[in-house]
Amino acid sequence: MELVNENIRFKEVLVIDTDGEKLGIMLRREALEKAFEKNLDLFCISPNGKPPVCKIVDYGKFRFEQQKKAKEAKKKQHVTEVKSLRISPVIDKHDFDTKINHAKKWLEQGNKVKADMRFRGRFITRLEVGKKVMNSFIDELKDYGTVEKRPKLEGNTMTVVIGPKKK
């Protein structure tokens, strides 16, 4: 709940005028009268202060400005997506290069790459072959990204997460 006008329950508040000038510490009733004289609202900007700080503002305009700032900040934010690849322990050279090219493109776009290698059937006994392929995958991408989660075997799946390099 926003602390505006009658919702302010403090006995005394420090009041700041519309132009940023301190009017001093007043009783809540006096501060509300000052705001209403100017056809504006009393908004508590710092309820934890000693005494709480309230400002005389046009609350509708103030909320609109706050929402506008929040929208601008959200626009500038970049959400990192995690793209997944599946590699086989016995992958062909051309398929491997294709997976590498996809991963490079995603890392350049600022996304993370998660590579899974599933060991099926008798390949679970040949983990060193899978580790070799996974390490060559990491080596190919070392110029584009850094390993955030080292290759780790969970069940029958080996997973590695590579994040984009910081610019």
N, C-alpha and C positions, 0 to 999 in steps of 0.2 A: 504494500500500500504506500502510495506517495504521500509525503508529508507536505500538504498544501493547505493554506488557509485554516479552516476549522479543525483539520486533522492534526495540526501541530498541538501537542499536549504539554509543551514545556512552559514553565512559569515565566522564565526570563530568556530572552534571545538576543544575540548580537545581530543588529539589522544593517544590511548593506543596501544602498540605494541603487537605482537602475544604472547609474553611470559609474558604479564601483566605489562610491564614497561611503565610508563608515558613518552611520548615524548614531552608533553607540548601543549600549545595552538597554533594552526596554522590556516592559511587561508584554506578554503575548497579545493582550487586548489592544495596547497602544500601537504595537507593530501592525496588527491587522487593520486598525483604523487608518494608519499612514498609507498602507497599500490600497485600501478601498478609496481613499481620497483621490488617488491618482488613477482609479479604475484599473488597477493591476492586482496581481496575486502575491501572496507571501509564500515563498517556497523555501523549505529547509534544505540547504545544500550540504551542511555538515552536522548531522544530528548527534555525533559523538563528541563534538567540541565542548569545551568548558568556557563559556556557555555555548549552547548550540548556535550555529550560524544560519541566518535566514536572509534571503535576498528578495527584493521587490522586483518581480518580473511579470511579463505577459506569459502565463504558464502554457497556453496553447502554442504560442510561437516558440517558447523554450523547448517543449517536447518535440516539436517538428524539427528544430535544429539538431537536437540530440539524435533523433531517428536518422536524419540526413547524414550526420557524422558516422553513425554506426554502419549505415549502408555503404558509405565510401570506404570505411576500414575493411568491410567484408569483401568489397570488390578487389582490393589490393592483396587480399589473402590468396595464397596458392595452396590448394589441397593436394597433398601427395597421394597418388593412387598406387596401389600395388598390382603390378601386372604379373601374371603367372605363365610359366613355361613348363612343359614336361619333356624331360630328356630321358633317353633310354641308355642303359649301360653299354649297349652295342649299337651306337648311333653311327650312321654313315657320314662321311666327310661333308657332303653337300647339305644334308639335313642339319648337321652341326653348324655349318656356316650360316644357314638360313636362320636358325635360332639365335645365333650371335648377332646377326644384323637386326633382328627384331629387338633384342635386348639393348643394343646400342641406340637404336632410335628412341626407345622408351626412356632410357637413362638421359639422353640429350633433352628430352621433353620435360625432365625433372621428376619422372616417376620412378618408383622402386621396382626391382625385378625379383621375383621369387621363382627359383628353379627347383623343380621336384624331379627326382629320379626314383622310379619305382622298380624294385627288384622283384621279379616274378619267377616262380618256379625254382629252377636250380641256380639262377643268378644270385640268389641270396648267399650262396656259398662263395661267390666271387666278388666280394666287396671291394677288393683292391682294384679291379677293372673299373668299377663305378667311381671310386675315388679319383682315379687317374683322369677319367673323362670330366668329372666335376672340377678338378683342379685346373685342367686346361681351359674349361669354360670361364673360370675366375680369372686366369691369366690373360685370356683374350679381352676381357672387359676391364682390366686394371686401369686403363687410361680414361675410361668413361665413368667408373664408379668405384666405390669402396665397399668391402664386405662388411655388412652390419651384423649378420648372423652366420657364423662359420658353418661349413657343411656338417650336418648332424643326422645320424640315423635314428629315426623314430618308427618303430615297427619295421615295415619293409620299404619305407620311403626315406630317401636322403634329401634334405632340404637345405638350400642356401638362399640368403636374402642379400641383394646388392643394392645399395642406395646411390643416388647420383652424387657426383663430386660437387663440392661447394664451389661457387664461382667467386 
